[in-house]
């Protein structure tokens, strides 16, 4: 089954309701299931019709033993590794340590913009990278408004994700594949001007990729080493913040 067809199961049995996060996940194109108890979650995982690809729990999931509960969820999905995200308010460091030890991996701590929500759920459903995919530059979600410059013209876009080698720009008017463009990224350490070439577009039609916003993937060209290092350091810092 295509990973994008899998569901995300929200186990909504903590002190902070996850209903708003679940609603937003549906809005950006995910199939969402909600369970109000661990037993309801186990029933959903046993039902192969749901094809659950990732599990999202609150920081204070109601369970006598969190590690046993998470492993029990995973044991019900035998054909793949079930990624576990934690969503809601960021808990204290001691609680984060307990969640990590129990097997939780990815974070969706408030506040969460739609790009980060989409990126993290896609990442969870896709599973752990291996081989060449694992060696690629680290990509992280962003939600930066930018102006794309090309041939004396400008158009607005938002940066969906970025790495040391490229970015994905969300826009309803992507440029043609192979186009050369320029964009200024507002990094926290200071803005950087970059040139890039469009290597992929996602536009409405039969081949649209529902797990991505409409837009275009851009590969940076002619990067100075210091700029590449700045992008890599930013991506690695952000990636760390997106792990439990």
N, C-alpha and C positions, 0 to 999 in steps of 0.2 A: 504493500500500500504506500502511496505517495505520502511523505511526512506531512505535507501541508493539509492532508485530509484528516489527520488525527485530531482528537479532541483534547482540551485542557480541562482537567477535573479540579474544581475549587472545593477544598474541604473546609467549609465555612462554619467552624465550630470553635471559635476563639472569642475573646472579649471585644475584638474590633471587627465588625462585619466586613466581609469581602464583596458584598453585592455590587458596590459601585465599580470596583476593579473588574469584576466579571462582566458588568454591562459595557464597560469601555473595551474590554477584550473582544466582545461580540461586535462592537462598533467598528473595530479595525480588522474584522474579517475572520476571527477564530470561532471554531465550534466549541462551545462552553457547556460543561456540565457542573451542577452544584450539588454537593452533599452536605447535609446539616449535621451528620454524625460520622464517626469513623466507620461504623457498620454500613451506612449508606454508601460510603466511598468504596468499601470492599465489594459491595454488590455491583456497583458500576464497573469496577475493574474486572470482575468475573464475567461480565456481560460483553462478549466479543463484538457485539454490534456497535458499541461505543468507540472502539479503537482509541483508547486513551493513550496519548503520547507524552503527557507531562502532568505532574501533580503540583498544585499550589496550596500551601498550608499557611495558617496564621503563625506568628511567632510563639503563641501560647496554645498550640494544638492540645485539645483535651485528650490525654492519653496517660495511663499509669507509667509506661516506659516508652519514651519517644523513639529510642533507637529500635526497639522491638516493633513498634507501630509502623515506622517507615519501612523497615525490612519486610514486614508482613504485607504492606502495599506492593512492594516490588516483587515479592514471591508470586503474586497473582498475575504478573505480566511476564510470561516466560520467554517470549520471543525477542525481547530487547531490554536494555537497561532503562528503567523509568527515572527520568530526571525529576528532582524535587526542588521547587522554588519556595521561597518564603516571602509573603506579601503582607503589607500593613505597616504599622509604625516600626521604626528601627528599635530593636530591643537593646538592653545594656550589653556590654562586652561579655559578661559572664554567660548570659543567655545565648549570645551568638556562638560562643564556644560549645555550649551544649547542643545547639542545632547542628553545628559542623560535625561534632562527634557522632551525632545520630544519623548523619548521612545527607542532610540538606546541603544544597550546592549553590544555587543561584538566588540573588536578592532582587526584590522589587519593593524596596522600602520607600515610604512617602518622603517627599513628593515625587510622583512618577509621571513624566510626560508621555504622550502617546508613542513617540518614537522609541523610547526606552522600553515601554510595555511590549510593543510589537517585536523589537529586537530580542528581548530576553525570552519571550514565549517561542519565537522561531528557533532560537538557540537551544532551548530545552527540548522541543519536539524533534529537532534534527539529531540530537544525541551527541556523544563525544566525537570530536574529529579524530581522524587517524591518518598516518602516513603523511603525504604531501600537504593535505589540508591543515594538519596540526602545525606544520612548519611555516605556514603563511604568516604575514604580518598580522598582528592583533588588531581586530576591528572593534570599535565601540560605538554605541549610539550617541547621537547628539540631537539638538533641536535648535540649531543656529539659523537665523534668517540671513541670507546672503544675496548678492547681486551677481548674476552670471554675465560676463562680458564676452562678446563674440562679434567680430567684424564691425565694431563701432556701435553695436546695439547692446542693450542690457535687458535682462528679465529677472524676476524674483524667483527664488527657490529656498528650500530649507535643507540643511545638511542632515540626512537621516543617520548616516554612520560615516566614520572616518578611520583611516589607518595611516601608517607611515608611507604607503604607496598609492593610496587613492581614496575616493569618497563616493558615496551614493547621494545624489541630489534629488530631493523630492520636488517635482514640479509637474504641472499639467501640460507643460509645453517643452518636453525634452528635445535636445538638438539631435541631429542625425548621427548615427554611428560613424565614427571616424572624425567627427568635428573637433577642432582645436578650440578650447575656450580658456578663460581666465576667471579666477575667483579669489576673493580674500576671505580667509578663515579667521574668525574672531577667537583665537585660542586664549585661554586665561592668562598665559604668559605674554601675550601680545599678538596682534594681527600678523598674518603671513600671507603674502601674495603668491599665488601658485598658478601654473599653467597645467592643463590636463587635456587628455583626449578621451572622447566618449567611446567606451568599449561595449556598452550594452544599454538598451532602452527597455522600459516597461510601459506600454501604452495600451489603451482599451482595445479589446478585440479577443479573438479566440485563443491567442497565446499569452494573454496577460497573466502575470504571476501574482496571484491573489495575496501571497504572503508578503509582498513588497508594496510600498506606496508607488503611485505612478511617478516616473522620473527616469534618471539615467545614472549609470555607473561610470565614473571618470577615473582614469589612470593618470597619476601625476607624471609630468615629464620635466627633465632638466632640474631635478631637485638638488639644491645645495646640501652638502652633508650636514651642516648645522641645522637646517630646516627639517631634514629627515629625522635627525636625532630628537628635535623638539616634538615632532609629531609622534614619534615612537614613545617618548617618555610620557606624553599626555595619554596616549592609548593605554599604556601599561598601568598608569595610575587609575584611570577610569575603570579598566578591567578588574582591578583589585577591589574597587568599591562596589562592583556588581556581583561579587562573590560573597556568600554568607561568611 
